[in-house]
Amino acid sequence: MTLRLLLEPQQGTTYAEVLAFARRAELLGFEALMTADHLVRIGDRAPGPGPLHAWTTLAGLARETERIRLGTMMSAVTFHQPAVLALVAAQVDEMSGGRLEFGLGAGWYEREHRAFGLPFPPVKERFELLEEALEAITRLWDAPGELDYHGRHVRLEANPALPKPRQGPRPPLLVGGTGKRVTPWLAARFADEYNVPFTDPDGVRAARGRLLDACAGTGRDPGAVVLSASLVLCPARDPRALARRVSDTGEPVSEIEGYGAVGTPEEIAEVLAEYRAAGATRFYAQINNPRDLEILDLLAEL
């Protein structure tokens, strides 16, 4: 089992707080720190200092950390032009010495699109755009020279296909979601990792079945795709700390226990064992409050 970290900086934080969290996570030996890529706070609480731009944050962390892997979960194709994002991601991979994990998604939060004046197409069109973006970005990273790409939504003419990522043949690519058909098919076709967000072990088990079917349909070796799960984990050894961590999530315990765990590290480890039995081999603990450095010490016990 591998436990990684998923920050939600759109909930209100500063770069300094995120950097302190990343350095503590690196010191404790966590393998990877991912950031959500959102433009406004999700939910109705006060936004505090506001959201951070995901790729600007990753560029900073790339230069101010040394070992921990860094990435997005997930960058939305609705507010990242694919060819520009391929350039940015390749540069961040180089800046980090080859530590980038690249997550790409269709986008889902309409409010942030309205807030920034961005189009929010119907879901079918967003997934069409995601497919073309995955294809165009991977082609750009593989191309030996200039590249033309003519899709319905993405059109490139004589793109220089530079810079290239540090990692070869490219950074690990993540696709995620609980969709029953298109998402597992995209994962089987393009991804190194398929992430199932915020569901119970039965949901992970069902997603694994869909991934296996998609791999069979595309001729992909299912062993080449990591199955991961994003969870809400609230570890604590005293009631006050536990209540504070539950409050940070903005959700009641009864809901959290449907897509994560609340309790002592030992109790949380038992829940993770159920997810492992369902087929997940990698986990992401969602973190809404990067000022809570103590949570890292408890998660490191798992």
The 8 nearest C-alpha neighbors of each residue, nearest first, counted from 0:
[[1, 280, 281, 2, 282, 275, 279, 271],
 [0, 2, 281, 282, 3, 280, 30, 283],
 [3, 1, 282, 283, 281, 0, 4, 284],
 [2, 4, 283, 31, 282, 30, 32, 284],
 [5, 3, 32, 284, 283, 33, 285, 31],
 [6, 4, 285, 33, 34, 284, 283, 286],
 [5, 7, 34, 286, 8, 285, 33, 35],
 [6, 8, 287, 35, 9, 10, 286, 34],
 [9, 7, 10, 50, 12, 11, 51, 6],
 [50, 8, 10, 40, 11, 7, 39, 37],
 [9, 11, 40, 8, 7, 46, 50, 287],
 [12, 10, 49, 47, 46, 9, 48, 50],
 [13, 11, 8, 48, 49, 16, 50, 10],
 [14, 12, 16, 15, 17, 48, 51, 11],
 [13, 15, 17, 16, 18, 56, 12, 51],
 [16, 14, 18, 13, 17, 19, 12, 20],
 [17, 15, 19, 13, 14, 18, 290, 289],
 [16, 18, 14, 20, 15, 19, 289, 21],
 [17, 19, 21, 15, 20, 16, 14, 22],
 [20, 18, 16, 22, 17, 21, 23, 15],
 [19, 21, 17, 23, 18, 22, 289, 24],
 [22, 20, 18, 24, 23, 19, 25, 17],
 [21, 23, 25, 19, 24, 20, 18, 26],
 [22, 24, 26, 20, 25, 21, 19, 27],
 [25, 23, 21, 27, 22, 26, 29, 20],
 [24, 26, 22, 28, 23, 27, 67, 29],
 [25, 27, 23, 24, 28, 22, 29, 21],
 [28, 26, 24, 25, 29, 23, 299, 296],
 [27, 29, 25, 26, 30, 24, 67, 299],
 [30, 28, 24, 25, 31, 27, 3, 67],
 [29, 31, 67, 3, 68, 28, 32, 2],
 [32, 30, 68, 67, 3, 69, 29, 4],
 [31, 33, 4, 69, 5, 68, 3, 34],
 [34, 32, 70, 5, 71, 69, 4, 6],
 [35, 33, 6, 71, 5, 72, 7, 70],
 [34, 36, 72, 7, 71, 73, 37, 6],
 [35, 37, 53, 74, 73, 34, 71, 72],
 [38, 36, 39, 9, 35, 111, 50, 53],
 [37, 39, 111, 50, 9, 36, 52, 40],
 [40, 38, 111, 9, 37, 50, 41, 49],
 [41, 39, 10, 9, 46, 42, 50, 11],
 [40, 42, 39, 10, 43, 9, 44, 108],
 [43, 41, 44, 40, 249, 10, 45, 46],
 [42, 44, 45, 41, 40, 46, 249, 10],
 [43, 45, 42, 46, 40, 41, 10, 249],
 [44, 46, 47, 43, 11, 40, 10, 49],
 [47, 45, 11, 49, 40, 10, 44, 48],
 [48, 46, 11, 49, 45, 12, 10, 50],
 [49, 47, 11, 12, 46, 13, 50, 10],
 [48, 50, 11, 46, 47, 12, 9, 51],
 [9, 51, 49, 11, 8, 39, 38, 10],
 [50, 52, 8, 53, 9, 49, 56, 13],
 [51, 53, 55, 54, 56, 50, 38, 36],
 [54, 52, 56, 36, 55, 51, 57, 34],
 [55, 53, 57, 56, 52, 58, 87, 88],
 [54, 56, 58, 57, 52, 53, 59, 51],
 [57, 55, 53, 59, 54, 58, 52, 60],
 [58, 56, 54, 60, 59, 55, 61, 53],
 [57, 59, 61, 55, 56, 91, 60, 54],
 [58, 60, 56, 57, 61, 62, 63, 55],
 [61, 59, 63, 57, 62, 58, 64, 56],
 [60, 62, 95, 58, 59, 63, 94, 57],
 [61, 63, 60, 59, 64, 95, 94, 58],
 [64, 62, 60, 61, 59, 65, 18, 22],
 [65, 63, 60, 62, 61, 66, 22, 67],
 [64, 66, 67, 63, 62, 61, 95, 25],
 [67, 65, 64, 68, 25, 98, 30, 95],
 [68, 66, 31, 30, 25, 65, 69, 32],
 [67, 69, 31, 98, 99, 32, 30, 66],
 [70, 68, 99, 32, 33, 31, 100, 98],
 [69, 71, 100, 33, 99, 101, 34, 32],
 [72, 70, 34, 73, 102, 33, 35, 101],
 [73, 71, 102, 35, 34, 74, 33, 36],
 [72, 74, 102, 103, 71, 104, 36, 35],
 [73, 75, 103, 36, 104, 71, 102, 72],
 [76, 74, 106, 104, 77, 105, 78, 103],
 [75, 77, 79, 78, 105, 129, 104, 74],
 [76, 78, 75, 79, 106, 105, 119, 118],
 [77, 79, 76, 75, 80, 117, 112, 118],
 [80, 78, 76, 77, 81, 84, 75, 83],
 [79, 81, 83, 82, 84, 78, 76, 77],
 [82, 80, 84, 132, 83, 79, 85, 136],
 [81, 83, 85, 84, 80, 136, 86, 135],
 [82, 84, 86, 85, 81, 80, 87, 79],
 [83, 85, 87, 81, 86, 82, 88, 79],
 [86, 84, 82, 88, 83, 87, 136, 89],
 [85, 87, 83, 89, 84, 88, 162, 90],
 [88, 86, 84, 90, 89, 85, 91, 83],
 [87, 89, 91, 85, 90, 86, 84, 92],
 [90, 88, 164, 92, 86, 87, 91, 163],
 [89, 91, 93, 87, 92, 88, 94, 86],
 [92, 90, 94, 88, 93, 58, 89, 95],
 [93, 91, 97, 99, 89, 95, 90, 94],
 [92, 94, 165, 90, 96, 91, 95, 97],
 [95, 93, 91, 92, 96, 61, 90, 62],
 [96, 94, 61, 92, 93, 97, 98, 91],
 [95, 97, 93, 94, 98, 92, 165, 61],
 [96, 98, 92, 165, 166, 95, 93, 99],
 [99, 97, 68, 95, 96, 92, 69, 100],
 [98, 100, 92, 69, 70, 170, 97, 68],
 [101, 99, 70, 171, 170, 69, 172, 102],
 [100, 102, 172, 70, 173, 71, 171, 99],
 [103, 101, 173, 73, 72, 71, 172, 174],
 [104, 102, 74, 73, 174, 75, 173, 101],
 [105, 103, 75, 73, 106, 74, 76, 174],
 [104, 106, 75, 125, 129, 76, 126, 107],
 [107, 105, 75, 104, 77, 108, 76, 125],
 [106, 108, 109, 105, 75, 122, 119, 104],
 [109, 107, 110, 111, 106, 112, 37, 41],
 [108, 110, 112, 111, 107, 119, 113, 106],
 [109, 111, 113, 112, 108, 114, 39, 115],
 [112, 110, 114, 113, 39, 109, 38, 108],
 [111, 113, 117, 109, 115, 110, 114, 116],
 [112, 114, 116, 110, 111, 115, 117, 109],
 [113, 115, 111, 112, 116, 110, 117, 39],
 [116, 114, 112, 113, 117, 111, 38, 110],
 [115, 117, 113, 114, 112, 118, 111, 119],
 [118, 116, 112, 115, 113, 119, 78, 77],
 [117, 119, 120, 112, 116, 77, 113, 78],
 [120, 118, 112, 117, 109, 121, 77, 113],
 [119, 121, 124, 125, 118, 122, 123, 77],
 [122, 120, 124, 123, 125, 119, 126, 118],
 [121, 123, 125, 124, 126, 120, 105, 107],
 [124, 122, 126, 125, 121, 127, 120, 128],
 [123, 125, 127, 126, 122, 121, 120, 128],
 [126, 124, 122, 128, 105, 127, 123, 120],
 [125, 127, 129, 128, 123, 124, 105, 130],
 [126, 128, 124, 130, 125, 129, 123, 131],
 [127, 129, 125, 131, 126, 130, 152, 132],
 [130, 128, 126, 132, 127, 105, 131, 76],
 [129, 131, 127, 133, 132, 128, 126, 134],
 [130, 132, 134, 128, 133, 129, 135, 127],
 [133, 131, 129, 135, 81, 134, 130, 136],
 [134, 132, 130, 136, 131, 135, 129, 137],
 [133, 135, 131, 132, 137, 136, 138, 130],
 [134, 136, 132, 138, 137, 133, 131, 139],
 [137, 135, 139, 133, 138, 85, 134, 132],
 [136, 138, 140, 134, 139, 135, 133, 141],
 [139, 137, 141, 135, 136, 140, 142, 134],
 [140, 138, 160, 136, 142, 137, 141, 135],
 [139, 141, 137, 138, 163, 142, 136, 160],
 [142, 140, 138, 139, 137, 143, 168, 169],
 [141, 143, 139, 144, 138, 140, 160, 146],
 [144, 142, 141, 145, 160, 146, 140, 139],
 [145, 143, 142, 159, 146, 160, 161, 158],
 [144, 146, 159, 157, 158, 160, 147, 142],
 [145, 147, 158, 157, 160, 144, 148, 159],
 [148, 146, 156, 155, 157, 158, 149, 145],
 [149, 147, 155, 154, 150, 146, 156, 135],
 [150, 148, 154, 155, 153, 147, 151, 152],
 [151, 149, 153, 152, 154, 148, 131, 155],
 [150, 152, 153, 149, 154, 131, 128, 127],
 [151, 153, 150, 128, 154, 131, 127, 149],
 [154, 152, 150, 151, 149, 131, 155, 132],
 [153, 155, 149, 148, 150, 152, 156, 151],
 [156, 154, 148, 147, 158, 149, 157, 153],
 [155, 157, 147, 158, 148, 154, 146, 149],
 [158, 156, 145, 146, 147, 159, 155, 160],
 [157, 159, 146, 145, 160, 156, 155, 147],
 [160, 158, 145, 161, 157, 144, 146, 162],
 [161, 159, 139, 158, 145, 146, 144, 142],
 [162, 160, 163, 159, 86, 139, 140, 158],
 [161, 163, 86, 89, 160, 164, 90, 140],
 [162, 164, 161, 89, 140, 165, 160, 90],
 [165, 163, 89, 166, 92, 93, 169, 162],
 [164, 166, 93, 97, 92, 167, 163, 96],
 [167, 165, 169, 97, 164, 170, 168, 92],
 [168, 166, 169, 165, 170, 164, 97, 163],
 [167, 169, 166, 141, 170, 140, 164, 165],
 [170, 168, 167, 166, 164, 171, 140, 165],
 [171, 169, 166, 100, 99, 172, 101, 167],
 [172, 170, 100, 191, 101, 169, 173, 99],
 [171, 173, 101, 190, 191, 102, 170, 100],
 [174, 172, 102, 192, 190, 101, 193, 191],
 [173, 175, 193, 186, 103, 190, 102, 194],
 [176, 174, 194, 193, 195, 173, 182, 104],
 [175, 177, 195, 178, 196, 182, 194, 174],
 [176, 178, 195, 179, 206, 196, 175, 182],
 [179, 177, 182, 176, 180, 181, 183, 206],
 [178, 180, 177, 181, 209, 182, 183, 206],
 [181, 179, 182, 178, 183, 184, 209, 213],
 [180, 182, 184, 183, 185, 178, 179, 126],
 [181, 183, 185, 178, 184, 180, 186, 176],
 [184, 182, 186, 210, 185, 181, 180, 213],
 [185, 183, 181, 187, 213, 182, 186, 188],
 [186, 184, 188, 182, 183, 187, 189, 181],
 [187, 185, 190, 183, 184, 189, 188, 174],
 [188, 186, 184, 214, 185, 189, 213, 183],
 [187, 189, 185, 186, 184, 190, 217, 219],
 [190, 188, 186, 187, 185, 133, 191, 172],
 [191, 189, 186, 172, 192, 173, 174, 187],
 [190, 192, 224, 172, 171, 173, 225, 223],
 [193, 191, 225, 173, 224, 190, 226, 194],
 [192, 194, 226, 174, 175, 186, 173, 225],
 [195, 193, 175, 227, 228, 226, 196, 174],
 [194, 196, 228, 176, 175, 177, 227, 229],
 [197, 195, 229, 228, 198, 176, 194, 230],
 [198, 196, 258, 230, 229, 195, 199, 228],
 [197, 199, 258, 202, 196, 257, 200, 203],
 [198, 200, 258, 202, 201, 257, 203, 197],
 [201, 199, 274, 203, 202, 277, 204, 273],
 [200, 202, 204, 203, 199, 205, 277, 198],
 [203, 201, 205, 199, 200, 204, 198, 206],
 [204, 202, 200, 206, 201, 205, 277, 207],
 [203, 205, 277, 201, 207, 202, 206, 200],
 [204, 206, 208, 202, 207, 203, 201, 209],
 [207, 205, 203, 209, 208, 204, 210, 202],
 [208, 206, 210, 204, 205, 209, 203, 211],
 [207, 209, 205, 211, 206, 210, 212, 204],
 [208, 210, 206, 212, 207, 211, 213, 183],
 [211, 209, 213, 207, 183, 212, 208, 214],
 [210, 212, 214, 208, 213, 209, 221, 207],
 [213, 211, 209, 215, 210, 214, 216, 208],
 [214, 212, 216, 210, 184, 215, 211, 187],
 [215, 213, 219, 211, 187, 217, 216, 212],
 [214, 216, 212, 218, 213, 217, 211, 219],
 [215, 217, 213, 214, 218, 212, 219, 184],
 [218, 216, 214, 219, 215, 213, 188, 187],
 [217, 219, 215, 216, 214, 220, 213, 187],
 [220, 218, 214, 217, 221, 187, 215, 188],
 [219, 221, 222, 223, 214, 218, 224, 215],
 [222, 220, 223, 224, 214, 219, 211, 210],
 [221, 223, 220, 224, 225, 219, 226, 211],
 [222, 224, 221, 220, 191, 225, 219, 192],
 [225, 223, 191, 192, 222, 221, 226, 193],
 [224, 226, 192, 193, 227, 191, 223, 280],
 [227, 225, 193, 279, 192, 194, 280, 224],
 [228, 226, 281, 194, 279, 282, 280, 195],
 [227, 229, 195, 282, 194, 196, 279, 283],
 [230, 228, 283, 196, 197, 282, 284, 195],
 [231, 229, 259, 197, 284, 258, 283, 285],
 [230, 232, 259, 285, 284, 258, 255, 260],
 [233, 231, 260, 259, 284, 261, 230, 234],
 [232, 234, 261, 244, 260, 245, 262, 231],
 [235, 233, 262, 263, 264, 261, 232, 297],
 [236, 234, 241, 263, 237, 240, 262, 233],
 [235, 237, 263, 238, 234, 241, 240, 262],
 [236, 238, 235, 240, 239, 241, 263, 242],
 [237, 239, 241, 240, 242, 236, 235, 243],
 [240, 238, 242, 241, 237, 243, 235, 244],
 [239, 241, 243, 242, 238, 237, 235, 244],
 [240, 242, 238, 235, 244, 239, 243, 245],
 [243, 241, 245, 239, 240, 244, 238, 246],
 [242, 244, 246, 240, 241, 245, 239, 247],
 [245, 243, 247, 241, 246, 242, 233, 240],
 [244, 246, 242, 248, 247, 243, 241, 233],
 [247, 245, 243, 249, 244, 248, 242, 250],
 [248, 246, 244, 245, 249, 287, 243, 288],
 [247, 249, 246, 250, 245, 287, 244, 231],
 [248, 250, 246, 247, 245, 251, 42, 44],
 [249, 251, 248, 254, 255, 252, 245, 246],
 [252, 250, 253, 254, 255, 245, 249, 246],
 [251, 253, 255, 254, 256, 250, 245, 261],
 [252, 254, 251, 256, 255, 257, 250, 261],
 [255, 253, 257, 256, 252, 251, 250, 258],
 [256, 254, 252, 257, 258, 259, 253, 251],
 [255, 257, 260, 259, 254, 258, 253, 252],
 [258, 256, 255, 254, 199, 259, 198, 253],
 [259, 257, 198, 197, 199, 256, 255, 230],
 [258, 260, 231, 230, 256, 232, 255, 257],
 [259, 261, 256, 232, 267, 233, 255, 231],
 [260, 262, 233, 234, 232, 267, 256, 252],
 [263, 261, 234, 266, 235, 267, 233, 264],
 [262, 264, 266, 235, 234, 265, 236, 267],
 [265, 263, 267, 266, 234, 268, 301, 297],
 [264, 266, 268, 263, 267, 269, 301, 262],
 [267, 265, 263, 269, 268, 264, 262, 270],
 [266, 268, 264, 270, 269, 265, 260, 262],
 [267, 269, 271, 265, 266, 270, 301, 264],
 [270, 268, 272, 266, 267, 271, 265, 273],
 [269, 271, 267, 273, 272, 268, 260, 266],
 [272, 270, 268, 274, 273, 269, 275, 267],
 [271, 273, 275, 269, 270, 274, 276, 268],
 [274, 272, 276, 270, 271, 275, 200, 277],
 [273, 275, 200, 277, 271, 276, 272, 279],
 [276, 274, 279, 272, 278, 277, 273, 280],
 [275, 277, 273, 274, 278, 272, 279, 200],
 [278, 276, 204, 274, 275, 200, 203, 279],
 [277, 279, 275, 276, 204, 280, 207, 274],
 [280, 278, 275, 227, 226, 281, 274, 277],
 [279, 281, 0, 227, 275, 226, 278, 1],
 [280, 282, 227, 1, 0, 279, 2, 228],
 [283, 281, 2, 228, 227, 229, 3, 1],
 [282, 284, 229, 3, 4, 5, 2, 230],
 [283, 285, 4, 230, 5, 231, 232, 229],
 [284, 286, 5, 231, 6, 230, 283, 4],
 [287, 285, 6, 288, 5, 7, 284, 289],
 [288, 286, 7, 6, 247, 248, 289, 10],
 [287, 289, 290, 286, 291, 247, 12, 7],
 [290, 288, 291, 20, 17, 16, 287, 286],
 [289, 291, 288, 292, 16, 20, 17, 19],
 [290, 292, 289, 293, 288, 294, 295, 20],
 [293, 291, 294, 295, 290, 20, 289, 23],
 [294, 292, 295, 296, 291, 297, 290, 298],
 [295, 293, 297, 292, 296, 291, 298, 234],
 [294, 296, 298, 293, 297, 292, 299, 24],
 [295, 297, 299, 293, 294, 298, 300, 292],
 [296, 298, 294, 299, 295, 300, 234, 264],
 [299, 297, 295, 300, 301, 296, 294, 264],
 [298, 300, 296, 297, 301, 295, 27, 29],
 [301, 299, 298, 297, 296, 264, 265, 295],
 [300, 299, 298, 268, 264, 297, 265, 267]]
